[in-house]
């Protein structure tokens, strides 16, 4: 029995492929760097992060992109002895326009090296590459219509990719306008039994989300809708553990079974906020006598009995604490990412002070250009994190410490800083989703004098509540109980206007421009029993 979600925490828009007996899932990373997470498994149940392939400036530079922009909806396939990765870089998502550019990179092995990107188009997002049986390759993507006639989701378009010329060629055909649910995106094509099957995401990525299918005898259509229209959705049952289910992709096992991966979320009970972001789940599927795909256990397929959309309220993927040390001879531990910049040497170093992660304070917390923040995903509803910071701030412009971070307008930050009262002091900065102003609140009316030594810090998260502590002859509470649910997709710029997930990590900021550094000897993440 596979326990859902298989990729807990922020791992949305899954694309899956199989090579021999190994499976690979690529997921979106948005503004987090390096770009695209790829996990590997031999059993569809246990997954290990093996690569983030977009790790060079020529492949990806996200400085300046808005929150929840960056890398959207990758598509990972394997053909002709190579992995093919298609991805979108979204530069702007607000307003009528979407500035989004689609690229292709390839590699012979998942570990790389991955090629320089080939530019494809900019007509929309969620591109997907289909390798047909005759050797031809086709790109499908959402076509964005800024005019909104009648919707800005202007259908799914198809165009051939010429590998020799390394570009799209031939006519551009709009092959699918979607169902009445609307907002068709995330397309994938498959060929089976003489049919081209088109799978799309619909209904937006909120509670109305769904996976819709259609099929055609010809790749360019016309496509007829699935008789059930949607093959995966949670929107009719608000009591399901897995909500927002949609945006899927399919894979066949060597034995011929079919599985679908799809995004989902597990909102906090009673407040419907998805602090863990959009996660990845998996469902077993069957092909009916009518040639249509359905979930294993769908009432239309009565001979099966395993329920679809099964999920665990508390994932067991991370059952033990993790304590991260920082080794100068190795790279950053793979669970960690940073924001936007390919120039990571300006943000952090493992060699400047061996045995420590040194962060160099750049711009403010929430900057969309150059922010020294290194963090890992929140993957549990209840957990503790600890670290220790050594820094010498000399003004209120300088700060460093422990942060729970969603985006530029949603974070809680216990920082070692400096003020006129205590000099070296502790303060909590909080921004509970206050888009568009994003005003930071000082949660301590009076700062707390900081110990004259490296400061140990702890964050305790219990569902929608979080509390900070610092070490002074034992753990000492500091500040009020904070609303951890503010670090969610649903908080801020309108419901479901954001698409990432909560992170916890270490940060340093210096808005004086003097680049104060801060050293961290360890970081620990401990799920609560």
N, C-alpha and C positions, 0 to 999 in steps of 0.2 A: 504494500500500500504506500503510495507516494503522498507525503504530507505537503499541503500547500500553505503558504507560497513556497516555491522552490528557491527563489531568490528574494529573501526578505529585505526590507528597506528599499531605498530609492533605486529601482531597477526597472524602468518602464519601457514600453514599446519593443517587446522582445522579437527578435528574428532568429530562427533556428535552422541549422543544417546538420547533416550527418556525413561523416567521412569514415567508411568502414564501420567499426564498432564504436566510434567516438561521436559524441554530439557536442555542438557548440551553440551558445546563445549570445547574441550581441544585443546590448541595451543602450538606451540614450544616456548621455551625460550632461547635456545642456551646457551651462557655463563652467562646469568643473573640468579641470585639466589633469592628465591627458584625456583625450577624447575617446569615447566608446569603450564600454566594458565588455570583455569576452570571457565567458565562463565555459568550462569543459566538463563533460560527464561521460561515464561509461554505462550508466544505468538509468538516466533521466531523473534520478532522485538526489544523488550527491553531486554537488557542483563546486568547482574550484575556479577562482579568478585566475586566468592565465595571461591576459594581455590587455593593455590599453594601447591600440596601435597608432593613434593619432598623437604623436608625442614630439613632433618637430615643428618649428615655425613655418616651414614650407607647406606642411599639411594643415596646420591649425594655429590661428592667432585670434583669440577671442577678446582682446583688450577693448573695452568700450561697449561690448554688447549688453543689452538690457538683461535684467533678471529673467530667467526661464527662456532665454534665447540660446544661441550657440548650437550644439550638435543635437539635432532631432532625428529620431526614428531611423537608425541604421538598418540596412538590409545586408545580411551575410549569406553568401552562397558559395558552393564549391563546384567547379567545372574545369575541364581541360587541365587538370593537375594543379589548379591554383584556387586560392580563396579570393573571392571578389567581395569587396565591402563598399557599399554605396551609402552616402550620408549627406545630410543637409547642414549647412551652416546658416542659421537664421540671425540676421543682424538687427532686425526690428520686428516686433510682433504687435505693437499697439497701433491703434488707428485703423484706417481702411487698407493700408498697404502692408504687404509682407516682403521684406527684403531678404530673400533666401536663395542660396546658391548650392547646387548639387554637384557632388564630386564622386569619383571612383578611385580606389586604391586597391592594389592586389599584392599577394604574397604567396610563396610556395608552401610555407608552413605558417601556422597560426602565430608563432613567436616572431616571425618576420625574418629578414627586414621587409617592411612594407614600403611600397613604391611611393614616389611623388604623386600628388593627386592629378587626375584628369578632369578638367571641367566639363560638365554635361549641359546643364541649363539652369534657368532661374525662374521658371514659370510657376513654381509652387514647391511644396515640400512633400516629405514622406516618399522619396523615390525607391523603387524596387527593381532589381534586374532579374529577368526571366530567361533561362537558357532553354531554348526549344529543342525538340528531338532532331530537327534538321540542321542544327548547329547555329542557327541564327539567334541573336540576342535582342531582347526588347526591354525598354525602360518604360515603366508606368509610374506616374506621380499625380498627386492632386494638382489641379489647375486652379490657381487663385484668381478670382475675379474681384478686383477692388471696387467695381461698380455696384456689386451686390444685386445682380439681375438674374434671377430673383434672390440668389444667395451668393455670398463670397466664395463658397465652395463650388467651383465651376466645373465639377465633374472630374473623372479620372481619364487622363490622356495617355496615349500609347505612341511610342516612336522607336524605330530600330536603332540599335547601337552597332556601329561598324568597328570591329576590333582593329582591323588593319589601319583605318584612318584615325582611330582613337577619338571618335566623335559620333554624335547622333546624326542619322541621315534619314532621308525619305519623309513622307507625309506625317503630320501630327494629327492623330485621330482621337476624338473624344468618345470613349467606348462605354462610359457608364455614368449616369447622373445620380445614382443612389436610390434608396427607397424613400418612403414618406417620412421616415425618421429624420433623414437629412444629415448634412455635414459629413459626406463620405470622404474618407481619407485613409491613409495607411494601406494602400493596395498591395496585394501579392497575387501573382499568377501561378497556376499549376496546370499540368496536363494529365488527364486520367480517363481511360475508357473512351477515347475519341472526343472528349470534351475539354475545352479550356475552362477551368474554374477560377473565378475571381473572388478573392476574399478582401473585404474592406472593413474599416472601423467606421462606426456611425454614432450620431447622437452626442458628439462632444466627449470629452474625457471625464465628465462628471458622473452623476448618478444615473443618467440616461444612456450611458455608453453601451455599445453592443458590437458584436461581430456579425456582419451580413455577408451572404454569399450569393453569387449568380454564376451562370455558365453559358457557354456558346460553343457552337461547332467551329467557328472561325475566331481567330485571335482578336480581330478588330470588331467583333460583335455581329449582330446584336446579342446582348446578354439578357437572359431571362432570370428573374429573381427566384431564389430558393422558395419552395412552397411554404416553409415556415418563416421565411425572410431572414430571421436572425438565428444563428446557431449557438451563440453565447451571449448572455446578458444577465444582469442581476437586478434590473430596474423594477421588476414586478414583485420582488420579495425583499423588503427592507430589513428583514431579520437574518438574511444570509450573512455569514462571516465575511465572505468576499464580496465587496461592492465595487462599482465602477468597472465591471468586467468588460473588456473589449480589446481592440487592437491586437489581433492574433497573427500567428503564422503556424504552418503545419510541417510535420516531418513523418516519414515512414521508417519503422524499424526494419532490421534485416529480415524479420519474420513476416513483414507485411502489415503490421498493426500501424494505425495512424494516431498520432498525438498532436494536440494543439497547445501551444503556449500562448498566453494572453496576459495583458496587464490587469491589475486589480488593486484595490486598497482595502485596508481594514480600519475603518473609522473608529475613533474612540466612542464608546457607548454613550448615548444621550446627547452628544454635541456634534456628531457627524463630521468630525475633522480628522483628516488623514495625516497624522504627524509622521508616520513612516513613509509617506509619499506613495507613489504608484509602484507596486511590486510585480513580480512575475510568478504566475501560476501555470499549471499544466493540467490538461484534461485528456482522457482517452476518448477516441472517436470511432465511429463505425460508418461504413458506406452501405446505405440501404439498397434494397433491390431496385429502387427507382433511380439509383445512381447518385443520390444526394448524400452529403455528409451530415451526420448528427452526433451529438454527444452520446457516449456510451451511457446507457441508463435513461435516455430520452424516452418519454412515453410512446413516441411513434415507433420505437424499436423495443417491443415488449419482452423480447427474449433476453434482454440484458437487465442487470439489477444494480450495478454500481452507480451511485448518484453522481451527477455532474456538479461542478462548482463546489466540490468539497473543499473545506479549508479549515485550518487550525487557528483558533483565536490567538494562540501564543506559539510561535514557531520554535522548534527545538534545534534549528540550524546552528545557533550559537548557544551552546549549553554551558560553556565554561568561560572563565575570565580570560582576557587577553592582556598581557603586559608587554608593551612595545619598548624595546631599547633601541638606541640610535647608534649604529656602528659606522664609523668613518669608512670602512672598507666595503660597505654595501650601499645599496640605494635606499631610498625612503621605503619603509614597509609598505607592501602592496595595497593594504586597506586604505591608505591615505591618498588624498588628492588635494589640489589647491585650486585657486580661482583664476581662470582666463589667460594667464600670461605664459607664453612659451619660454620666457627668460627667467627660469626658476632660480638661477644663480643670484639674481638680484633680490630674491625673496627669502631663500633659506640655504643652509649649508650643513652638511654632516661632517665636514673636515676642518672647519675653522676652529672648532673646539671638540676634539675627538671624544666620543661618548655622549655627545649632546646634539640636539637639533637646535641650531642657531637660526632664529628668525631676524631679519633686518626690517625694522619698521619703515614702511613706506607711507601709503595714503591711509585714509580713515577707514574704520570699520564700515563696510558697506560700499566702498569704492568699487566702481565697475572697470577700473583701469589697472591699478597695481596695488594689490592688497596682500600682505604677508600673513596668510591664514592657511594652515595645514590641518586637515580634519578627516574624519572617517564617518561613514553613515551610521545613523541610529537604526538599529535593526531589532530592537526590543522595546516593549512598552514600559518596562521597569528596569532600571539599570543605574549603576554608579560609574562615574569617570573621575580619575585623579591625574594630576600632574604636579610638577614643581617648576617654578619660574625664577630665574635669576636675572635681574636687570637693574639698571641705575637711572630711573627717570629723574629728570631735573626740572620738568615743567609739566603742566597739565596737558600739553600737546603730546606727551610721550606716555605710552601705556603698553602693557603686555599681560597676557594671562589666559584664562580658560573660557571658552565660548561655546554656547549652543547656537547654531546658526542655520537659518533657512535661506534668507536672501538679504538684500540691502535694506529691507524695511521690516525684517523679522529676526531678532536675535536677543540673547541674554548673555552678558559679558561681565565676568568678574575680573577686574584688572588691577594690577599693581601700577600706580601712577604717582603723581606728585601734586600737592596743593598747598595753599597758603596757610592752612591750619596745622597740618601734621608734617608737611614736607612729604616724605615717603609714606604713601597711604594706599588704602584699598577702597575701591568704588565699584558699584554695579551699574553698568549701562544697559538699558533695555529699550528695544523698539518693538512693540507688540503688534506688528502688522500695519503700521500707520501710513499706508500709501495714500496719496502721493507725497505728502510732506516728509514722511520718514523721520520725524523728530525723535531724537534720542532722549530718554528720560533718565535722570539720575535717581536711582532707587534708594540711595542712602541720603537722607537730609543732611547728615554730617558724616564725612568720610571716617574711616577707621584707620588708626595708626598701624602701619605695616611693620612686621618684625624686621629687625636689622640683619636679615639673613635670607637665603632663598626661601620663597614662600610656597608651601604646599597648598594646593587647592583641590576641592572636590565639588562635583555637581551630582546631586541625587535627583533622579527623575522617576516619578510614580504616576504614570498616565498623563493627566493634564496638568500636573503640579510638578514644579522643579524648585530645588533649594540649593543654595551655594553654602560652602563651608571653607574655612581655612584652618591651618594647623597652628595651635598655640598651646602647647602642653596638652594636646588632645584636639579633636575636631570641634570647632566653634562655629555655630550658625552665624551667617551674616546676611542681612537683608530680609525682605519679605518672601513669602511664597509667590512664585512667578507663574504666569499662565503659559505652560509649555505648549498648549494646543494652538497658541498663536503662531507656532513654527510649523505651519501646515499649508497645503495647497489651497484650502478654503478660506484662509484668512488674508485679508489685504485687498488687493485690487479686484474686488468682485469674486463671487464664487467660481472656483475652478479656473481662475485666470493665471494661476501659477502651476508649475508642473514638476517640481523637483522633490525634495524631502529634507528632513532635518539631519544635520551633521553635528558632531561634537569634536572639538579640537583645540588647537593652540594658535594664538595670534599675537602680533606685535604691530603697533601703529606709531607713527611719528609725524604728526602734521606740522611740525616745525621745519621739516626737511633735513634734519641732522642725522637721520637714519640710525637711531638708537637700536642696538641689538639686544635680544633676549635669548637666554639659553634654557633649554628644557631637557633634563636627563632621561625622562621616561614619560610614558602615557599609558594609562590602563583603562580598560573597558570591561565592566563586570555586570552581566545580566543578573537581575535580582532573582533569588530562588522562588 
